[in-house]
Amino acid sequence: MHVIFNYNDVFFSFFYDDTSGCTHRSHDFAINYVYSGMMIVDNGKQQIRVDKGECVFIPRDHHITLYKRTANGERYCGIFLNFKRGFLREMFAKLGNNHAYDNTPKLPPQVMKLPKTAEIASLFTSLTPYFDTEVKPHADFMHLKLQEGLLALLHIDKRFAPTLFDFNEPWKIDILDFMNSNYMYEFTQEELAHYTGRSLATFKRDFKKVSGLTPEKWLIQKRLEVAYNMIRENGARVADVYAKVGFKNPSHFSTAFKRQYGVPPTAVTATM
């Protein structure tokens, strides 16, 4: 069970069990602070543990899974600040040339744990009274807290300025390269378009050029092919395969598998 409150792009979350993993695909930059408990950030290649009192920066358009856990007898509680493009444009105009970055490189597009600075500690200490859901913060106060969070980042590393204040539209990336790397996740067509740097109409047109299938059918076929190889080549169990390749339940997986291969996955014999 979990509860999330959103106060003008400042989110307060409570997790009451250790079974929850939420997939996060934010279009915007964000920072996530762990007030109690602990959190695991999984980007598919590595896992980053974030303990009580620690904070991580999450790049925009970055696909991660957050596992929020009890630690030291305390349930997970966290605060998430979301920096939307409009807010960043507003702040860029206010800051002017104070953060010129013409020759400053950007940060790599990955989750990073932030150092424990006085600014970060002060920011989140001032927000903790709002874990009490009876206390409702004013919108203008939350806006000031977003500004405080942004300034804290800019003082941590000069590379945050060119990273956060990049307002160029994303370049197109190869559709099938992206889908081959992310087939196990649930994407809408709108999300696929966004993550490959396209409008929805352009995505649909470009996808037809590279596949005779719809994006949904392409993803199902890809998942089944990977599952088949995992069972056939590696001797993997069906129970260990279906979720890894993106199916929500074993029944749906078995039905789709039999439709494509003519036999249920349990009938596939490993070559090992």
VOVOZA-228380 format. One record per residue (C-alpha): residue number from 0; residue in one letter; x, y, z. Coordinates in Angstrom, 1 decimal. Layout:
REM VOVOZA-228380
<site NUM 'a' <X Y Z>>;
...
***
This chain:
REM VOVOZA-228380
<site 0 'm' <0.0 0.0 0.0>>;
<site 1 'h' <1.3 3.5 -0.8>>;
<site 2 'v' <0.0 7.0 -0.5>>;
<site 3 'i' <1.3 10.0 -2.6>>;
<site 4 'f' <0.4 13.7 -2.2>>;
<site 5 'n' <1.3 16.2 -4.8>>;
<site 6 'y' <1.7 19.8 -3.7>>;
<site 7 'n' <2.5 21.8 -6.9>>;
<site 8 'd' <5.2 19.4 -8.1>>;
<site 9 'v' <6.5 18.6 -4.7>>;
<site 10 'f' <5.5 15.0 -3.9>>;
<site 11 'f' <5.3 13.3 -0.5>>;
<site 12 's' <5.1 9.5 -0.6>>;
<site 13 'f' <4.5 6.9 2.1>>;
<site 14 'f' <5.0 3.2 1.5>>;
<site 15 'y' <3.5 0.7 4.0>>;
<site 16 'd' <5.0 -2.5 2.7>>;
<site 17 'd' <8.1 -3.9 1.0>>;
<site 18 't' <6.5 -5.4 -2.1>>;
<site 19 's' <6.1 -2.2 -4.1>>;
<site 20 'g' <8.3 -1.2 -7.0>>;
<site 21 'c' <7.2 1.7 -9.1>>;
<site 22 't' <8.4 2.4 -12.6>>;
<site 23 'h' <9.4 6.0 -13.0>>;
<site 24 'r' <9.5 7.6 -16.5>>;
<site 25 's' <9.5 11.3 -15.8>>;
<site 26 'h' <9.6 13.7 -18.7>>;
<site 27 'd' <11.3 16.2 -16.3>>;
<site 28 'f' <14.3 16.5 -14.1>>;
<site 29 'a' <13.8 15.6 -10.4>>;
<site 30 'i' <15.4 15.0 -7.1>>;
<site 31 'n' <14.2 12.3 -4.6>>;
<site 32 'y' <15.0 12.6 -0.9>>;
<site 33 'v' <14.6 9.6 1.5>>;
<site 34 'y' <13.2 10.9 4.8>>;
<site 35 's' <12.9 7.4 6.4>>;
<site 36 'g' <13.3 3.8 5.3>>;
<site 37 'm' <15.4 3.2 2.1>>;
<site 38 'm' <15.1 3.1 -1.6>>;
<site 39 'i' <16.7 1.1 -4.4>>;
<site 40 'v' <17.0 2.8 -7.8>>;
<site 41 'd' <17.3 0.3 -10.6>>;
<site 42 'n' <18.1 1.5 -14.2>>;
<site 43 'g' <18.3 -2.0 -15.6>>;
<site 44 'k' <22.1 -2.0 -15.5>>;
<site 45 'q' <22.9 -1.1 -11.9>>;
<site 46 'q' <21.2 -0.5 -8.6>>;
<site 47 'i' <21.8 2.5 -6.4>>;
<site 48 'r' <20.9 2.3 -2.7>>;
<site 49 'v' <19.6 5.5 -1.2>>;
<site 50 'd' <19.4 5.5 2.6>>;
<site 51 'k' <17.7 7.8 5.1>>;
<site 52 'g' <18.9 11.4 4.8>>;
<site 53 'e' <20.2 10.8 1.2>>;
<site 54 'c' <19.0 12.3 -2.0>>;
<site 55 'v' <19.4 11.4 -5.7>>;
<site 56 'f' <19.1 13.4 -8.9>>;
<site 57 'i' <17.1 11.9 -11.7>>;
<site 58 'p' <17.6 13.1 -15.3>>;
<site 59 'r' <14.6 13.8 -17.6>>;
<site 60 'd' <13.5 11.1 -20.0>>;
<site 61 'h' <15.2 8.5 -17.8>>;
<site 62 'h' <13.6 5.1 -17.3>>;
<site 63 'i' <14.1 3.7 -13.8>>;
<site 64 't' <12.3 1.4 -11.3>>;
<site 65 'l' <12.2 2.6 -7.7>>;
<site 66 'y' <11.9 0.0 -4.9>>;
<site 67 'k' <10.9 1.6 -1.6>>;
<site 68 'r' <11.6 -0.4 1.5>>;
<site 69 't' <11.4 -0.4 5.3>>;
<site 70 'a' <14.8 0.0 7.0>>;
<site 71 'n' <15.7 0.1 10.7>>;
<site 72 'g' <12.1 -0.4 11.6>>;
<site 73 'e' <10.9 2.7 9.7>>;
<site 74 'r' <8.6 2.6 6.7>>;
<site 75 'y' <9.7 4.5 3.6>>;
<site 76 'c' <8.8 8.1 3.4>>;
<site 77 'g' <10.2 10.3 0.7>>;
<site 78 'i' <10.0 13.8 -0.9>>;
<site 79 'f' <10.2 14.2 -4.7>>;
<site 80 'l' <10.8 17.6 -6.4>>;
<site 81 'n' <9.8 17.7 -10.0>>;
<site 82 'f' <11.4 20.5 -12.2>>;
<site 83 'k' <9.3 21.1 -15.2>>;
<site 84 'r' <10.5 22.8 -18.3>>;
<site 85 'g' <8.3 25.9 -17.7>>;
<site 86 'f' <9.7 26.3 -14.2>>;
<site 87 'l' <13.3 26.0 -15.5>>;
<site 88 'r' <12.7 28.5 -18.2>>;
<site 89 'e' <11.3 30.9 -15.6>>;
<site 90 'm' <14.4 30.4 -13.4>>;
<site 91 'f' <16.8 30.7 -16.3>>;
<site 92 'a' <15.3 34.1 -17.1>>;
<site 93 'k' <15.6 35.2 -13.4>>;
<site 94 'l' <19.2 34.0 -13.0>>;
<site 95 'g' <20.4 35.6 -16.2>>;
<site 96 'n' <24.2 35.4 -16.7>>;
<site 97 'n' <24.9 34.3 -13.1>>;
<site 98 'h' <25.2 30.7 -14.4>>;
<site 99 'a' <26.7 31.2 -17.8>>;
<site 100 'y' <27.9 27.8 -19.1>>;
<site 101 'd' <29.0 28.2 -22.7>>;
<site 102 'n' <32.1 26.1 -22.1>>;
<site 103 't' <30.8 23.8 -19.3>>;
<site 104 'p' <30.1 20.2 -20.2>>;
<site 105 'k' <26.7 18.6 -19.2>>;
<site 106 'l' <26.3 15.9 -16.7>>;
<site 107 'p' <26.0 12.3 -18.0>>;
<site 108 'p' <22.4 11.2 -18.4>>;
<site 109 'q' <22.3 9.0 -15.3>>;
<site 110 'v' <21.0 8.9 -11.8>>;
<site 111 'm' <23.5 10.3 -9.3>>;
<site 112 'k' <23.5 10.4 -5.5>>;
<site 113 'l' <23.9 14.0 -4.3>>;
<site 114 'p' <26.3 15.0 -1.6>>;
<site 115 'k' <24.9 15.9 1.8>>;
<site 116 't' <25.2 19.7 1.6>>;
<site 117 'a' <23.8 22.2 4.1>>;
<site 118 'e' <21.4 23.5 1.4>>;
<site 119 'i' <20.0 20.0 0.7>>;
<site 120 'a' <19.6 19.3 4.4>>;
<site 121 's' <17.9 22.6 5.1>>;
<site 122 'l' <15.5 22.3 2.1>>;
<site 123 'f' <14.1 18.9 3.1>>;
<site 124 't' <14.1 19.7 6.9>>;
<site 125 's' <11.8 22.6 6.1>>;
<site 126 'l' <9.5 20.3 4.1>>;
<site 127 't' <9.0 17.5 6.6>>;
<site 128 'p' <6.1 19.2 8.5>>;
<site 129 'y' <4.0 18.5 5.4>>;
<site 130 'f' <4.1 14.8 5.9>>;
<site 131 'd' <1.2 15.7 8.2>>;
<site 132 't' <-1.6 15.6 5.6>>;
<site 133 'e' <-3.7 17.9 7.8>>;
<site 134 'v' <-1.2 20.7 7.0>>;
<site 135 'k' <-1.7 22.0 3.5>>;
<site 136 'p' <1.2 24.2 2.1>>;
<site 137 'h' <0.5 27.2 -0.1>>;
<site 138 'a' <1.3 27.0 -3.8>>;
<site 139 'd' <3.7 30.0 -3.7>>;
<site 140 'f' <5.6 28.4 -0.8>>;
<site 141 'm' <6.1 25.2 -2.7>>;
<site 142 'h' <7.2 27.2 -5.7>>;
<site 143 'l' <9.9 28.8 -3.5>>;
<site 144 'k' <11.0 25.3 -2.3>>;
<site 145 'l' <11.4 24.2 -6.0>>;
<site 146 'q' <13.6 27.3 -6.5>>;
<site 147 'e' <15.6 26.4 -3.4>>;
<site 148 'g' <16.1 22.8 -4.7>>;
<site 149 'l' <17.3 24.1 -8.1>>;
<site 150 'l' <19.8 26.5 -6.5>>;
<site 151 'a' <21.1 23.7 -4.3>>;
<site 152 'l' <21.8 21.7 -7.4>>;
<site 153 'l' <23.5 24.6 -9.2>>;
<site 154 'h' <25.9 25.0 -6.2>>;
<site 155 'i' <26.7 21.3 -6.0>>;
<site 156 'd' <28.2 21.0 -9.5>>;
<site 157 'k' <28.6 23.6 -12.3>>;
<site 158 'r' <27.5 21.0 -14.8>>;
<site 159 'f' <23.9 21.2 -13.5>>;
<site 160 'a' <23.4 24.6 -15.2>>;
<site 161 'p' <23.9 23.4 -18.9>>;
<site 162 't' <22.1 20.2 -18.1>>;
<site 163 'l' <19.0 21.7 -16.5>>;
<site 164 'f' <18.9 24.8 -18.8>>;
<site 165 'd' <19.0 22.9 -22.1>>;
<site 166 'f' <15.7 23.8 -23.8>>;
<site 167 'n' <16.5 22.2 -27.2>>;
<site 168 'e' <14.1 19.7 -28.5>>;
<site 169 'p' <15.4 16.1 -28.3>>;
<site 170 'w' <17.1 14.7 -31.4>>;
<site 171 'k' <15.5 11.8 -33.0>>;
<site 172 'i' <17.0 8.4 -32.0>>;
<site 173 'd' <16.6 5.1 -33.8>>;
<site 174 'i' <13.2 3.6 -33.0>>;
<site 175 'l' <14.2 0.0 -33.1>>;
<site 176 'd' <17.4 0.6 -31.2>>;
<site 177 'f' <15.3 2.1 -28.4>>;
<site 178 'm' <12.6 -0.6 -28.4>>;
<site 179 'n' <15.2 -3.4 -28.5>>;
<site 180 's' <16.7 -1.9 -25.4>>;
<site 181 'n' <13.4 -1.2 -23.6>>;
<site 182 'y' <11.0 -3.9 -24.8>>;
<site 183 'm' <10.4 -5.2 -21.3>>;
<site 184 'y' <8.7 -1.9 -20.2>>;
<site 185 'e' <5.1 -0.9 -20.7>>;
<site 186 'f' <5.1 2.1 -23.0>>;
<site 187 't' <2.2 3.9 -24.6>>;
<site 188 'q' <2.7 5.1 -28.2>>;
<site 189 'e' <2.8 8.6 -26.9>>;
<site 190 'e' <5.7 7.7 -24.6>>;
<site 191 'l' <7.5 5.8 -27.4>>;
<site 192 'a' <7.2 8.9 -29.5>>;
<site 193 'h' <8.5 11.2 -26.8>>;
<site 194 'y' <11.5 9.0 -25.9>>;
<site 195 't' <12.6 8.7 -29.5>>;
<site 196 'g' <12.3 12.5 -30.0>>;
<site 197 'r' <9.2 12.5 -32.2>>;
<site 198 's' <5.6 13.7 -32.3>>;
<site 199 'l' <3.1 10.9 -32.2>>;
<site 200 'a' <2.2 11.4 -35.9>>;
<site 201 't' <5.9 11.3 -36.9>>;
<site 202 'f' <6.5 8.2 -34.7>>;
<site 203 'k' <3.7 6.3 -36.3>>;
<site 204 'r' <4.9 7.2 -39.8>>;
<site 205 'd' <8.5 6.4 -39.0>>;
<site 206 'f' <7.6 3.1 -37.4>>;
<site 207 'k' <5.7 1.9 -40.5>>;
<site 208 'k' <9.0 2.4 -42.4>>;
<site 209 'v' <10.9 -0.1 -40.3>>;
<site 210 's' <8.2 -2.7 -39.4>>;
<site 211 'g' <5.1 -4.3 -40.8>>;
<site 212 'l' <3.7 -4.7 -37.3>>;
<site 213 't' <2.1 -2.2 -35.0>>;
<site 214 'p' <4.3 -1.1 -32.1>>;
<site 215 'e' <2.2 -3.2 -29.7>>;
<site 216 'k' <2.5 -6.4 -31.7>>;
<site 217 'w' <6.2 -5.7 -32.3>>;
<site 218 'l' <6.8 -5.5 -28.5>>;
<site 219 'i' <4.9 -8.7 -27.9>>;
<site 220 'q' <6.8 -10.6 -30.6>>;
<site 221 'k' <10.1 -9.3 -29.2>>;
<site 222 'r' <9.3 -10.3 -25.7>>;
<site 223 'l' <8.3 -13.8 -26.8>>;
<site 224 'e' <11.4 -14.2 -28.9>>;
<site 225 'v' <13.6 -13.3 -25.9>>;
<site 226 'a' <11.6 -15.6 -23.6>>;
<site 227 'y' <11.9 -18.5 -26.0>>;
<site 228 'n' <15.7 -18.0 -26.1>>;
<site 229 'm' <15.9 -17.8 -22.4>>;
<site 230 'i' <14.1 -21.1 -22.0>>;
<site 231 'r' <15.6 -22.9 -24.9>>;
<site 232 'e' <19.2 -21.7 -24.6>>;
<site 233 'n' <19.6 -21.1 -20.9>>;
<site 234 'g' <17.1 -23.5 -19.4>>;
<site 235 'a' <15.3 -20.7 -17.6>>;
<site 236 'r' <12.0 -21.5 -15.8>>;
<site 237 'v' <8.8 -20.0 -17.1>>;
<site 238 'a' <8.1 -18.5 -13.7>>;
<site 239 'd' <11.4 -16.6 -13.9>>;
<site 240 'v' <10.9 -15.5 -17.5>>;
<site 241 'y' <7.5 -13.9 -18.1>>;
<site 242 'a' <8.0 -10.9 -15.8>>;
<site 243 'k' <11.5 -10.3 -17.0>>;
<site 244 'v' <10.4 -9.9 -20.6>>;
<site 245 'g' <7.5 -7.6 -19.7>>;
<site 246 'f' <4.4 -9.7 -19.3>>;
<site 247 'k' <2.2 -8.9 -16.3>>;
<site 248 'n' <1.0 -12.5 -15.6>>;
<site 249 'p' <2.0 -16.0 -16.6>>;
<site 250 's' <-1.4 -16.8 -18.1>>;
<site 251 'h' <-1.2 -14.0 -20.6>>;
<site 252 'f' <2.4 -15.0 -21.4>>;
<site 253 's' <1.5 -18.7 -21.9>>;
<site 254 't' <-1.4 -17.8 -24.2>>;
<site 255 'a' <0.7 -15.4 -26.3>>;
<site 256 'f' <3.6 -17.9 -26.4>>;
<site 257 'k' <1.4 -20.8 -27.6>>;
<site 258 'r' <-0.2 -18.5 -30.3>>;
<site 259 'q' <3.3 -17.7 -31.7>>;
<site 260 'y' <5.1 -21.0 -31.3>>;
<site 261 'g' <2.3 -23.5 -31.3>>;
<site 262 'v' <3.2 -25.0 -27.9>>;
<site 263 'p' <3.1 -23.7 -24.4>>;
<site 264 'p' <6.3 -22.5 -22.9>>;
<site 265 't' <6.5 -25.4 -20.5>>;
<site 266 'a' <6.8 -27.7 -23.6>>;
<site 267 'v' <10.0 -26.1 -24.8>>;
<site 268 't' <13.1 -28.2 -24.1>>;
<site 269 'a' <16.3 -26.6 -23.1>>;
<site 270 't' <19.4 -27.4 -25.3>>;
<site 271 'm' <21.7 -27.4 -22.3>>;
***
